[in-house]
Structure formats: structure tokens, C-alpha cells
Amino acid sequence: MLSLVNKQKKAKLLIPVPLHKELAKGTLKSIMKQAELSLEELLELL
């Protein structure tokens, strides 16, 4: 389980993330949608 904190919205999200070496494209897109995270924001975090 991944816990994310959105400082702008002062909200905390719990998002299940599979522990696979690779995630399917659809799974990653779903996780990003739940986290309200754009591709650019994800890349900044990596």
C-alpha cells in the first residue's frame, strides 16, 4: 500500500500498488488517476 500526501489539497491517499517488477500500462494509469498525478509530476518524483 502506498501512502501519498497532497500538500496543496492537504489530503492523504492510500493507493494499493502491486509489487511486480513491471506494472501494466493500464494499472499505472489507474494509479496515477487515483493519485491525481500527471505524467510530468510522476517523472519529477522519480
C-alpha positions as CSV (number, residue, x, y, z in Angstrom):
1,M,0.0,0.0,0.0
2,L,1.3,3.4,-1.0
3,S,0.5,6.5,1.0
4,L,0.6,9.8,-0.8
5,V,0.1,13.2,0.7
6,N,-1.1,16.1,-1.5
7,K,0.2,19.2,0.3
8,Q,-1.9,21.5,-1.9
9,K,-5.2,19.8,-1.0
10,K,-4.0,18.8,2.4
11,A,-5.2,15.3,1.7
12,K,-3.7,11.8,2.2
13,L,-4.5,9.0,-0.2
14,L,-3.9,5.3,0.3
15,I,-3.4,3.6,-3.0
16,P,-2.7,-0.1,-3.5
17,V,0.3,-0.7,-5.7
18,P,1.2,-4.2,-6.9
19,L,4.7,-5.4,-6.0
20,H,5.6,-6.5,-9.5
21,K,8.8,-5.8,-11.4
22,E,6.7,-4.2,-14.1
23,L,3.3,-2.6,-14.0
24,A,0.9,-2.9,-16.9
25,K,0.2,0.4,-18.6
26,G,-3.4,0.4,-17.5
27,T,-2.5,-0.3,-13.9
28,L,-0.1,2.6,-13.8
29,K,-2.6,4.9,-15.5
30,S,-5.2,3.9,-12.9
31,I,-2.8,4.6,-10.0
32,M,-1.9,8.0,-11.5
33,K,-5.6,8.8,-11.9
34,Q,-6.4,7.9,-8.3
35,A,-3.5,10.0,-7.1
36,E,-4.4,12.9,-9.4
37,L,-0.9,12.8,-10.6
38,S,0.2,13.9,-14.1
39,L,3.0,12.2,-16.1
40,E,5.2,15.2,-15.5
41,E,4.6,15.2,-11.8
42,L,5.4,11.4,-11.6
43,L,8.6,11.9,-13.5
44,E,9.7,14.7,-11.2
45,L,9.2,12.3,-8.2
46,L,11.5,9.6,-9.8
